[in-house]
């Protein structure tokens, strides 16, 4: 029988490592199920989620006497909390995914180019990154969104800009070290172009670190977007996200705790799951820790 390629061995070993970490499995399961629900269910329930019925205002949770849609109770306008959470999940995850993707792709690309070439362009980019890093990201987002019209596009744009320095610095630092390696010098001597060296030789080695960082940033972006919506500067209805739901229910916390607590728990659970999974990815990507995990599990990469 043909021998499986090294990538297949590595994939199998990674799956075994994942199976040996209950917390990582639970985090991955939560994120996958949440993403599937957020992608599919809102297509059918958005109208029902926004339907107002004042006769069901602050309906008690954990009962199905008003229908399964109201199993988690209702808010101040009689809207079902379960459906509101599902629609809010779509918005929250969409903002987080677009923000992380945009900032990771652009930031890492700029970091690789900046670290590879160096010179005055590198100095200018690093000074801009220093400025963005010095100003608190939430404060910068508040200032910009106060001027711009609140929308998903503007929210993603602002959050992506504030997260750029994280990826830029990480990719640049790795590129500065990689560009001095023998294989890069060999590629230059063989006539490879700068673009090919950056795309083929350097970028694949930077990608694992960026991928791990991106998963960690998912948690930060979800919390940042929820914070902006909570402060009233983020999204506005008819768009809804978990932060807005927390803000809507804060005045009724004593009498209708579920209106605030349930979306708050959703934010916490999702941010925690992303953080746990990112920590696991970071450990697996580290050669020393990966070898230790593989030794414990009795598998070979």
KOLFI-292140 format. One record per residue: residue in three letters; x, y negated, z of N, C-alpha, C, O in turn. Coordinates in pm, whole numbers, padded with zeros to 5 digits, always signed. Layout:
residues N
AlaXYZXYZXYZXYZ;...
***
This chain:
residues 301
Unk+00085+00119+00000+00000+00000+00000+00088-00124+00000+00194-00125+00063;Unk+00045-00232-00072+00126-00354-00075+00131-00419+00061+00035-00414+00138;Unk+00245-00481+00091+00263-00549+00219+00191-00684+00216+00211-00761+00122;Unk+00108-00715+00317+00040-00845+00320+00141-00958+00323+00248-00943+00383;Unk+00110-01071+00261+00202-01185+00263+00217-01242+00403+00132-01218+00488;Unk+00327-01317+00429+00349-01374+00562+00234-01462+00610+00203-01464+00729;Unk+00170-01534+00517+00059-01619+00558-00056-01537+00614-00125-01580+00707;Unk-00077-01416+00557-00183-01329+00607-00150-01282+00748-00236-01280+00836;Unk-00022-01243+00770+00021-01202+00905-00001-01316+01004-00049-01294+01115;Unk+00034-01436+00964+00022-01551+01053-00125-01581+01084-00160-01615+01196;Unk-00210-01568+00982-00352-01593+01003-00412-01492+01101-00489-01528+01189;Unk-00375-01365+01083-00425-01260+01174-00376-01284+01316-00452-01271+01411;Unk-00248-01321+01329-00193-01348+01461-00263-01466+01526-00288-01465+01646;Unk-00295-01570+01446-00363-01688+01500-00502-01652+01549-00546-01700+01654;Unk-00573-01567+01473-00706-01523+01515-00698-01446+01646-00783-01461+01734;Unk-00594-01362+01659-00578-01286+01783-00548-01379+01901-00596-01358+02012;Unk-00467-01481+01875-00439-01577+01979-00564-01652+02020-00587-01678+02139;Unk-00647-01687+01921-00772-01755+01951-00864-01667+02034-00926-01714+02130;Unk-00871-01538+01998-00956-01445+02072-00908-01428+02216-00987-01396+02305;Unk-00778-01450+02238-00725-01437+02373-00741-01561+02459-00698-01563+02574;Unk-00802-01665+02403-00824-01788+02479-00974-01818+02485-01028-01881+02394;Unk-01042-01775+02591-01187-01796+02600-01229-01943+02589-01331-01975+02529;Unk-01149-02032+02647-01185-02174+02643-01178-02227+02500-01263-02306+02459;Unk-01076-02185+02423-01065-02228+02284-01178-02170+02199-01232-02238+02112;Unk-01215-02045+02225-01326-01983+02152-01455-02058+02181-01532-02086+02089;Unk-01480-02089+02308-01601-02161+02345-01604-02300+02282-01708-02345+02233;Unk-01489-02369+02282-01481-02502+02222-01508-02496+02072-01583-02578+02019;Unk-01446-02399+02005-01466-02385+01860-01611-02349+01829-01669-02403+01735;Unk-01668-02259+01907-01807-02219+01884-01902-02338+01900-01994-02357+01820;Unk-01880-02418+02003-01964-02536+02025-01954-02633+01908-02056-02682+01860;Unk-01834-02661+01862-01815-02756+01753-01873-02704+01622-01934-02780+01547;Unk-01854-02574+01595-01907-02518+01470-02060-02518+01471-02122-02561+01373;Unk-02120-02472+01580-02266-02470+01589-02323-02612+01582-02422-02637+01514;Unk-02258-02704+01653-02305-02843+01652-02296-02902+01512-02387-02972+01468;Unk-02186-02874+01441-02169-02926+01305-02275-02869+01211-02330-02942+01128;Unk-02304-02740+01223-02405-02679+01138-02544-02736+01167-02620-02769+01075;Unk-02576-02748+01293-02706-02804+01331-02719-02948+01283-02822-02988+01228;Unk-02612-03027+01303-02615-03167+01264-02623-03185+01113-02677-03284+01065;Unk-02569-03089+01038-02569-03099+00892-02702-03058+00831-02741-03112+00727;Unk-02772-02964+00893-02891-02906+00831-03021-02955+00893-03111-03001+00822;Unk-03033-02946+01025-03161-02970+01091-03216-03112+01069-03335-03126+01045;Unk-03132-03219+01076-03188-03354+01056-03256-03374+00922-03338-03465+00908;Unk-03226-03293+00822-03292-03304+00692-03441-03279+00703-03518-03323+00618;Unk-03482-03206+00808-03621-03167+00821-03692-03234+00939-03815-03233+00945;Unk-03618-03292+01033-03682-03340+01157-03665-03489+01182-03709-03539+01285;Unk-03601-03562+01090-03574-03704+01116-03703-03782+01137-03711-03865+01228;Unk-03803-03757+01054-03930-03828+01069-03996-03796+01202-04047-03885+01269;Unk-03996-03668+01240-04055-03629+01369-03975-03684+01485-04032-03717+01589;Unk-03844-03695+01468-03761-03748+01576-03791-03894+01604-03783-03939+01718;Unk-03826-03970+01501-03853-04113+01518-04000-04144+01541-04038-04260+01557;Unk-04084-04040+01541-04227-04063+01563-04254-04102+01709-04210-04034+01801;Unk-04325-04212+01727-04354-04262+01861-04494-04223+01905-04591-04236+01830;Unk-04504-04174+02027-04633-04134+02086-04631-04177+02232-04579-04106+02318;Unk-04689-04293+02258-04682-04350+02394-04755-04266+02497-04732-04281+02617;Unk-04843-04176+02452-04910-04088+02548-04812-03987+02608-04839-03929+02713;Unk-04700-03966+02539-04598-03873+02588-04476-03947+02644-04369-03888+02659;Unk-04493-04074+02674-04383-04155+02726-04325-04093+02853-04396-04066+02949;Unk-04192-04071+02851-04120-04009+02963-04177-03873+03002-04185-03839+03120;Unk-04216-03795+02900-04261-03658+02928-04149-03581+02996-04032-03595+02959;Unk-04183-03501+03094-04084-03426+03172-04013-03324+03085-04073-03264+02996;Unk-03885-03302+03111-03810-03202+03033-03831-03060+03087-03892-03040+03192;Unk-03780-02964+03012-03778-02822+03048-03919-02764+03063-03946-02683+03152;Unk-04006-02807+02974-04140-02750+02964-04182-02755+02818-04144-02846+02744;Unk-04262-02657+02776-04305-02652+02635-04454-02681+02622-04514-02649+02519;Unk-04514-02739+02722-04658-02765+02715-04691-02870+02608-04804-02875+02559;Unk-04593-02955+02572-04613-03055+02467-04554-03011+02333-04551-03089+02238;Unk-04508-02887+02327-04445-02838+02206-04295-02821+02227-04236-02885+02314;Unk-04234-02736+02147-04092-02707+02164-04006-02831+02141-03899-02844+02200;Unk-04052-02923+02055-03974-03044+02027-03954-03127+02153-03859-03205+02161;Unk-04042-03111+02251-04035-03190+02374-03981-03108+02491-04004-03141+02607;Unk-03908-03001+02459-03855-02916+02566-03753-02992+02651-03732-02957+02767;Unk-03689-03094+02595-03595-03177+02672-03658-03311+02710-03587-03407+02743;Unk-03789-03318+02706-03858-03440+02747-03870-03541+02634-03840-03512+02519;Unk-03916-03661+02672-03934-03769+02575-03876-03897+02632-03857-03910+02753;Unk-03849-03994+02542-03790-04120+02587-03897-04223+02616-04014-04188+02630;Unk-03860-04350+02626-03952-04455+02667-04061-04483+02564-04161-04546+02597;Unk-04042-04439+02441-04144-04458+02337-04210-04327+02295-04279-04321+02194;Unk-04189-04224+02373-04253-04096+02347-04190-04016+02235-04253-03927+02179;Unk-04065-04047+02202-03994-03972+02099-03929-03849+02162-03875-03857+02272;Unk-03933-03734+02093-03877-03610+02151-03725-03618+02165-03654-03646+02068;Unk-03676-03594+02284-03533-03605+02312-03452-03500+02235-03341-03529+02190;Unk-03506-03379+02220-03433-03274+02150-03403-03316+02007-03290-03303+01960;Unk-03504-03366+01937-03485-03407+01798-03399-03532+01788-03321-03547+01695;Unk-03413-03621+01886-03328-03740+01888-03181-03701+01906-03093-03761+01844;Unk-03155-03602+01990-03017-03555+02010-02961-03493+01882-02843-03511+01851;Unk-03044-03420+01810-02997-03357+01686-02965-03462+01581-02861-03455+01515;Unk-03054-03560+01565-03029-03668+01469-02909-03752+01513-02828-03794+01430;Unk-02897-03775+01642-02782-03848+01693-02652-03773+01673-02548-03834+01653;Unk-02658-03639+01679-02538-03558+01655-02488-03577+01513-02367-03586+01489;Unk-02581-03583+01418-02539-03603+01279-02463-03733+01264-02357-03736+01202;Unk-02515-03841+01321-02449-03971+01309-02316-03972+01382-02216-04020+01329;Unk-02314-03921+01505-02191-03922+01584-02080-03842+01517-01966-03888+01510;Unk-02113-03722+01469-02012-03638+01404-01970-03695+01269-01854-03683+01230;Unk-02065-03756+01197-02031-03816+01068-01932-03930+01087-01834-03941+01014;Unk-01959-04016+01184-01869-04127+01212-01731-04075+01254-01629-04124+01206;Unk-01729-03976+01343-01602-03921+01389-01524-03856+01275-01404-03878+01262;Unk-01593-03776+01192-01525-03706+01083-01469-03803+00979-01354-03790+00937;Unk-01549-03901+00939-01504-03997+00839-01389-04083+00892-01293-04111+00821;Unk-01401-04124+01018-01297-04207+01078-01164-04132+01087-01060-04184+01048;Unk-01170-04010+01139-01048-03931+01155-00987-03897+01019-00865-03904+01002;Unk-01071-03860+00923-01019-03825+00790-00952-03945+00724-00842-03934+00669;Unk-01018-04061+00730-00962-04180+00665-00832-04224+00732-00733-04249+00664;Unk-00833-04232+00864-00714-04279+00935-00600-04178+00926-00484-04218+00916;Unk-00631-04048+00930-00527-03946+00923-00461-03944+00785-00339-03941+00774;Unk-00542-03944+00679-00488-03938+00543-00406-04063+00511-00293-04054+00464;Unk-00464-04179+00538-00396-04304+00505-00276-04327+00597-00168-04363+00550;Unk-00295-04306+00726-00187-04331+00821-00068-04239+00801+00046-04284+00806;Unk-00095-04109+00779+00015-04015+00759+00086-04041+00627+00208-04028+00618;Unk+00010-04077+00522+00073-04107+00392+00165-04228+00404+00278-04226+00354;Unk+00117-04333+00468+00200-04452+00487+00321-04420+00573+00431-04468+00547;Unk+00301-04337+00677+00411-04301+00766+00519-04222+00694+00638-04245+00718;Unk+00479-04130+00608+00578-04050+00533+00657-04140+00439+00780-04131+00433;Unk+00588-04226+00365+00657-04316+00271+00748-04412+00346+00862-04435+00305;Unk+00697-04468+00455+00775-04562+00533+00899-04498+00592+01008-04555+00586;Unk+00883-04378+00650+00998-04310+00709+01097-04262+00606+01217-04256+00634;Unk+01051-04227+00488+01140-04173+00385+01228-04283+00324+01348-04264+00308;Unk+01168-04395+00291+01243-04502+00225+01311-04597+00324+01421-04646+00297;Unk+01246-04623+00439+01303-04717+00535+01309-04858+00478+01227-04895+00395;Unk+01406-04937+00524+01425-05071+00470+01327-05173+00524+01265-05153+00628;Unk+01314-05283+00451+01231-05393+00498+01083-05356+00503+01010-05402+00591;Unk+01038-05273+00408+00897-05232+00408+00864-05153+00535+00757-05170+00593;Unk+00957-05068+00577+00938-04991+00699+00929-05084+00820+00845-05064+00908;Unk+01015-05186+00824+01012-05282+00935+00880-05358+00939+00824-05379+01047;Unk+00831-05401+00822+00705-05475+00817+00589-05388+00864+00506-05430+00945;Unk+00585-05265+00813+00477-05174+00852+00480-05143+01001+00375-05136+01065;Unk+00597-05126+01057+00607-05095+01199+00567-05213+01285+00509-05195+01392;Unk+00597-05337+01239+00553-05454+01315+00401-05467+01313+00339-05503+01413;Unk+00340-05436+01197+00194-05438+01189+00135-05332+01280+00036-05356+01349;Unk+00196-05213+01281+00151-05106+01369+00165-05146+01515+00079-05114+01597;Unk+00273-05217+01548+00293-05264+01686+00182-05360+01727+00132-05355+01839;Unk+00144-05449+01634+00037-05545+01664-00095-05473+01687-00166-05500+01784;Unk-00127-05379+01597-00252-05304+01612-00251-05220+01739-00354-05204+01805;Unk-00134-05167+01774-00123-05083+01893-00132-05167+02020-00180-05120+02123;Unk-00085-05293+02013-00086-05379+02131-00228-05423+02166-00265-05426+02284;Unk-00307-05457+02064-00444-05501+02088-00530-05379+02122-00530-05283+02044;Unk-00602-05378+02233-00688-05264+02266-00785-05236+02152-00853-05327+02104;Unk-00792-05111+02110-00874-05075+01995-01021-05108+02015-01088-05153+01921;Unk-01072-05087+02136-01212-05116+02163-01240-05265+02156-01344-05308+02107;Unk-01145-05345+02206-01162-05491+02200-01158-05540+02056-01237-05627+02018;Unk-01067-05486+01976-01059-05524+01836-01187-05485+01762-01238-05562+01681;Unk-01237-05365+01789-01361-05322+01726-01478-05409+01767-01564-05441+01685;Unk-01483-05448+01893-01589-05537+01940-01586-05670+01866-01690-05721+01823;Unk-01467-05725+01851-01454-05856+01785-01496-05848+01638-01566-05936+01589;Unk-01452-05744+01570-01483-05732+01427-01630-05700+01404-01694-05761+01319;Unk-01684-05606+01480-01823-05567+01461-01920-05676+01505-02035-05679+01461;Unk-01875-05766+01591-01959-05878+01631-01982-05972+01512-02087-06036+01501;Unk-01882-05979+01424-01892-06065+01306-01960-05992+01190-02045-06050+01122;Unk-01924-05865+01168-01980-05788+01059-02118-05734+01094-02156-05727+01211;Unk-02192-05696+00992-02322-05634+01013-02303-05491+01062-02229-05414+01000;Unk-02368-05454+01174-02351-05317+01225-02404-05214+01124-02519-05220+01083;Unk-02318-05121+01087-02355-05013+00996-02254-04901+01011-02147-04919+01070;Unk-02289-04784+00959-02197-04671+00968-02068-04701+00894-01959-04667+00941;Unk-02080-04765+00777-01961-04797+00698-01867-04890+00774-01747-04864+00781;Unk-01920-04997+00830-01837-05093+00904-01779-05030+01030-01665-05059+01066;Unk-01857-04946+01096-01807-04880+01217-01691-04788+01184-01590-04787+01254;Unk-01705-04709+01077-01597-04619+01035-01474-04700+00995-01363-04665+01033;Unk-01494-04808+00920-01383-04891+00875-01304-04948+00992-01181-04942+00995;Unk-01375-05003+01089-01309-05066+01204-01237-04961+01288-01121-04982+01326;Unk-01303-04850+01317-01240-04747+01399-01121-04684+01328-01021-04652+01393;Unk-01130-04666+01196-01018-04609+01121-00896-04700+01126-00784-04653+01140;Unk-00918-04831+01113-00806-04925+01119-00739-04922+01256-00616-04928+01265;Unk-00819-04914+01361-00761-04913+01496-00684-04785+01525-00596-04785+01612;Unk-00714-04674+01453-00646-04548+01478-00527-04525+01385-00452-04430+01404;Unk-00509-04611+01285-00400-04593+01190-00262-04582+01255-00185-04493+01218;Unk-00227-04669+01351-00091-04663+01408-00056-04528+01469+00062-04490+01469;Unk-00153-04456+01519-00126-04326+01582-00066-04231+01480+00036-04167+01506;Unk-00129-04221+01363-00081-04129+01259+00043-04185+01191+00135-04109+01157;Unk+00048-04316+01170+00162-04377+01105+00291-04351+01183+00392-04311+01126;Unk+00287-04374+01313+00405-04355+01396+00446-04207+01400+00565-04175+01393;Unk+00347-04119+01412+00378-03976+01421+00442-03925+01292+00545-03858+01296;Unk+00379-03957+01179+00432-03912+01050+00568-03974+01021+00656-03907+00969;Unk+00586-04100+01055+00713-04167+01031+00825-04104+01113+00935-04080+01063;Unk+00796-04077+01240+00899-04019+01327+00946-03883+01275+01065-03854+01276;Unk+00851-03801+01230+00891-03670+01178+00966-03684+01046+01062-03610+01020;Unk+00923-03778+00962+00988-03796+00832+01132-03844+00849+01220-03803+00774;Unk+01155-03932+00946+01291-03980+00970+01386-03865+01000+01503-03868+00962;Unk+01335-03764+01069+01418-03648+01102+01429-03552+00985+01536-03496+00960;Unk+01319-03533+00913+01317-03435+00804+01399-03481+00683+01457-03399+00612;Unk+01403-03612+00659+01473-03660+00539+01623-03635+00544+01691-03640+00442;Unk+01676-03607+00664+01819-03578+00678+01850-03430+00672+01966-03390+00682;Unk+01747-03346+00656+01769-03202+00653+01839-03161+00522+01835-03232+00422;Unk+01901-03043+00528+01976-02993+00413+01884-02967+00294+01922-02995+00180;Unk+01764-02914+00319+01677-02880+00206+01633-03004+00130+01608-02996+00010;Unk+01622-03119+00198+01588-03244+00129+01706-03290+00043+01688-03333-00071;Unk+01825-03281+00100+01945-03317+00022+01961-03225-00099+02001-03269-00206;Unk+01929-03097-00081+01937-03003-00193+01837-03038-00302+01868-03032-00421;Unk+01716-03076-00260+01614-03115-00358+01657-03237-00437+01634-03246-00557;Unk+01722-03334-00367+01770-03454-00437+01879-03415-00539+01879-03463-00653;Unk+01969-03328-00497+02080-03290-00586+02031-03213-00708+02097-03213-00812;Unk+01915-03148-00694+01858-03074-00807+01773-03162-00898+01716-03114-00996;Unk+01765-03289-00864+01695-03383-00950+01549-03405-00917+01477-03465-00997;Unk+01502-03359-00801+01362-03382-00763+01336-03530-00741+01421-03601-00687;Unk+01219-03575-00782+01183-03716-00763+01146-03740-00617+01118-03646-00542;Unk+01148-03867-00577+01110-03901-00440+00966-03858-00411+00935-03808-00302;Unk+00878-03877-00510+00738-03838-00488+00728-03688-00463+00655-03646-00373;Unk+00799-03609-00540+00792-03463-00523+00851-03421-00388+00796-03333-00321;Unk+00958-03483-00349+01019-03448-00219+00922-03478-00106+00905-03397-00015;Unk+00859-03595-00112+00765-03632-00005+00642-03542-00006+00594-03502+00100;Unk+00591-03509-00125+00467-03431-00135+00489-03283-00111+00405-03217-00049;Unk+00601-03228-00160+00622-03083-00157+00709-03039-00039+00684-02934+00020;Unk+00810-03118-00005+00906-03076+00097+00877-03132+00236+00896-03062+00336;Unk+00831-03257+00243+00814-03322+00373+00670-03314+00424+00646-03278+00540;Unk+00574-03349+00339+00434-03354+00383+00384-03224+00445+00317-03229+00548;Unk+00413-03106+00387+00365-02981+00450+00418-02960+00591+00352-02895+00672;Unk+00536-03012+00621+00593-02997+00756+00535-03099+00853+00538-03077+00975;Unk+00484-03208+00801+00422-03310+00886+00275-03276+00914+00220-03314+01017;Unk+00213-03205+00820+00069-03178+00828+00025-03108+00956-00075-03150+01014;Unk+00094-03002+01006+00047-02937+01129+00036-03033+01248-00060-03025+01325;Unk+00134-03121+01262+00128-03217+01373+00012-03314+01354-00059-03345+01450;Unk-00006-03361+01232-00117-03453+01203-00251-03384+01226-00344-03445+01277;Unk-00261-03258+01188-00386-03183+01206-00421-03170+01354-00536-03188+01393;Unk-00321-03138+01435-00345-03127+01578-00384-03262+01638-00476-03270+01719;Unk-00314-03366+01596-00345-03500+01644-00485-03542+01601-00556-03607+01678;Unk-00525-03506+01480-00658-03542+01430-00767-03478+01515-00868-03542+01544;Unk-00748-03353+01555-00847-03288+01640-00859-03358+01775-00969-03373+01829;Unk-00746-03401+01829-00749-03477+01954-00818-03611+01934-00889-03658+02023;Unk-00796-03674+01819-00856-03803+01792-01007-03795+01772-01077-03895+01790;Unk-01059-03678+01736-01203-03661+01724-01271-03698+01856-01372-03768+01858;Unk-01213-03649+01965-01269-03681+02097-01263-03830+02125-01360-03888+02174;Unk-01150-03893+02094-01135-04036+02120-01232-04119+02035-01289-04216+02083;Unk-01250-04080+01910-01340-04155+01821-01485-04141+01865-01560-04238+01864;Unk-01526-04020+01904-01662-04000+01953-01689-04089+02073-01795-04152+02083;Unk-01595-04093+02166-01610-04177+02285-01611-04325+02249-01689-04402+02305;Unk-01523-04366+02154-01518-04506+02114-01647-04549+02045-01700-04656+02074;Unk-01698-04466+01954-01822-04499+01883-01939-04505+01981-02025-04593+01971;Unk-01943-04410+02075-02051-04412+02175-02041-04536+02263-02143-04593+02301;Unk-01919-04576+02297-01901-04695+02380-01949-04821+02308-02014-04906+02369;Unk-01917-04833+02179-01960-04949+02101-02113-04955+02090-02172-05061+02104;Unk-02175-04840+02066-02320-04836+02058-02383-04867+02195-02486-04933+02203;Unk-02319-04818+02300-02368-04845+02435-02365-04995+02466-02454-05047+02533;Unk-02263-05064+02416-02249-05208+02439-02336-05290+02345-02343-05412+02358;Unk-02404-05224+02249-02493-05295+02159-02426-05353+02037-02489-05428+01962;Unk-02297-05320+02014-02223-05375+01900-02209-05272+01790-02174-05306+01677;Unk-02237-05146+01820-02221-05040+01721-02342-05029+01631-02389-05129+01576;Unk-02392-04907+01616-02504-04883+01526-02633-04938+01585-02648-04952+01707;Unk-02726-04969+01496-02858-05017+01535-02963-04929+01467-02939-04874+01360;Unk-03078-04916+01531-03185-04836+01471-03228-04899+01338-03227-05021+01325;Unk-03266-04813+01239-03307-04673+01252-03193-04572+01267-03220-04456+01299;Unk-03067-04613+01245-02957-04521+01276-02954-04499+01427-02980-04590+01505;Unk-02922-04379+01466-02917-04347+01608-02798-04256+01634-02772-04164+01558;Unk-02728-04283+01742-02621-04193+01786-02633-04177+01937-02717-04241+02001;Unk-02548-04092+01993-02560-04059+02134-02534-04180+02224-02598-04195+02327;Unk-02440-04266+02184-02412-04383+02266-02531-04476+02276-02558-04531+02382;Unk-02603-04493+02164-02723-04576+02165-02831-04515+02255-02903-04587+02324;Unk-02841-04382+02253-02941-04315+02338-02909-04335+02485-03000-04355+02567;Unk-02781-04329+02520-02741-04355+02659-02779-04497+02699-02830-04521+02808;Unk-02754-04593+02609-02786-04733+02637-02936-04754+02650-02981-04830+02735;Unk-03015-04687+02565-03160-04703+02569-03218-04656+02703-03318-04712+02750;Unk-03157-04555+02763-03216-04499+02884-03158-04548+03014-03201-04504+03121;Unk-03058-04640+03008-02992-04679+03133-03085-04754+03228-03065-04752+03349;Unk-03186-04822+03173-03279-04896+03259-03377-04803+03331-03442-04844+03427;Unk-03385-04678+03284-03482-04585+03341-03413-04469+03412-03472-04363+03432;Unk-03287-04489+03449-03209-04379+03505-03272-04322+03632-03267-04201+03655;Unk-03329-04408+03714-03387-04362+03840-03517-04284+03819-03545-04190+03893;Unk-03594-04322+03719-03725-04259+03699-03726-04154+03589-03806-04061+03594;Unk-03637-04169+03490-03631-04074+03378-03485-04046+03344-03433-04092+03242;Unk-03419-03972+03432-03275-03950+03421-03234-03883+03291-03125-03906+03239;Unk-03324-03797+03237-03287-03718+03119-03263-03804+02995-03191-03762+02905;Unk-03323-03922+02989-03307-04008+02872-03162-04053+02856-03115-04073+02745;Unk-03092-04069+02968-02951-04109+02965-02857-03991+02985-02754-03982+02918;Unk-02891-03903+03074-02799-03794+03110-02779-03696+02995-02666-03654+02971;Unk-02884-03659+02924-02871-03559+02818-02779-03604+02704-02690-03528+02666;Unk-02797-03723+02648-02699-03765+02546-02559-03786+02603-02460-03764+02534;Unk-02551-03828+02731-02420-03840+02794-02350-03706+02806-02229-03697+02784;Unk-02426-03601+02840-02370-03466+02847-02326-03419+02709-02224-03352+02696;Unk-02403-03454+02605-02366-03416+02468-02233-03481+02428-02147-03416+02369;Unk-02216-03609+02461-02089-03678+02432-01975-03612+02507-01870-03585+02450;Unk-01996-03585+02636-01891-03524+02718-01854-03386+02668-01736-03353+02657;Unk-01955-03303+02637-01928-03166+02593-01852-03164+02461-01760-03084+02443;Unk-01891-03251+02369-01825-03252+02238-01683-03305+02248-01591-03248+02189;Unk-01664-03413+02323-01529-03467+02342-01439-03366+02414-01322-03351+02378;Unk-01494-03297+02513-01416-03198+02587-01380-03080+02498-01267-03030+02504;Unk-01474-03035+02415-01446-02923+02324-01337-02960+02225-01247-02881+02199;Unk-01345-03080+02169-01242-03124+02074-01106-03134+02142-01004-03100+02082;Unk-01104-03181+02265-00979-03193+02339-00919-03055+02370-00798-03035+02355;Unk-01002-02961+02412-00954-02825+02442-00898-02759+02317-00793-02696+02322;Unk-00969-02774+02205-00924-02712+02081-00795-02776+02030-00708-02707+01976;Unk-00782-02906+02047-00659-02974+02004-00540-02930+02088-00431-02912+02035;Unk-00560-02913+02218-00452-02865+02305-00411-02723+02267-00293-02689+02269;Unk-00508-02640+02232-00476-02503+02189-00400-02506+02057-00302-02432+02041;Unk-00442-02589+01963-00372-02600+01835-00228-02648+01855-00136-02598+01790;Unk-00210-02744+01945-00075-02795+01972+00013-02685+02029+00131-02676+01994;Unk-00042-02603+02116+00037-02494+02174+00070-02389+02069+00181-02336+02068;Unk-00025-02358+01981-00002-02257+01879+00099-02304+01775+00179-02225+01725;Unk+00094-02434+01743+00188-02487+01643+00330-02496+01697+00425-02500+01618;Unk+00347-02499+01829+00480-02504+01887+00543-02364+01881+00486-02270+01936;Unk+00659-02348+01816+00717-02214+01799+00742-02141+01930+00716-02021+01941;Unk+00793-02212+02031+00825-02147+02159+00698-02094+02226+00694-01980+02272;Unk+00595-02181+02233+00471-02140+02299+00400-02033+02217+00339-01942+02274;Unk+00407-02042+02084+00343-01940+02000+00408-01804+02024+00339-01703+02035;Unk+00541-01802+02031+00610-01676+02055+00571-01618+02190+00553-01496+02204;Unk+00556-01705+02290+00516-01657+02423+00376-01599+02420+00351-01494+02479;Unk+00284-01668+02350+00148-01618+02340+00142-01484+02267+00070-01392+02306;Unk+00223-01475+02157+00224-01350+02080+00282-01236+02162+00239-01121+02149;Unk+00381-01266+02245+00440-01161+02331+00337-01111+02431+00327-00991+02457;Unk+00261-01206+02486+00159-01166+02582+00051-01080+02519+00004-00983+02578;Unk+00012-01115+02396-00095-01042+02330-00048-00915+02262-00129-00834+02218;Unk+00087-00898+02253+00143-00778+02193+00132-00774+02042+00143-00667+01982;Unk+00112-00893+01979+00103-00901+01834+00228-00965+01780+00309-01018+01856;Unk+00244-00961+01648+00360-01022+01583+00312-01115+01474+00223-01082+01397;Unk+00374-01235+01468+00335-01331+01368+00387-01289+01232+00364-01358+01132;
***
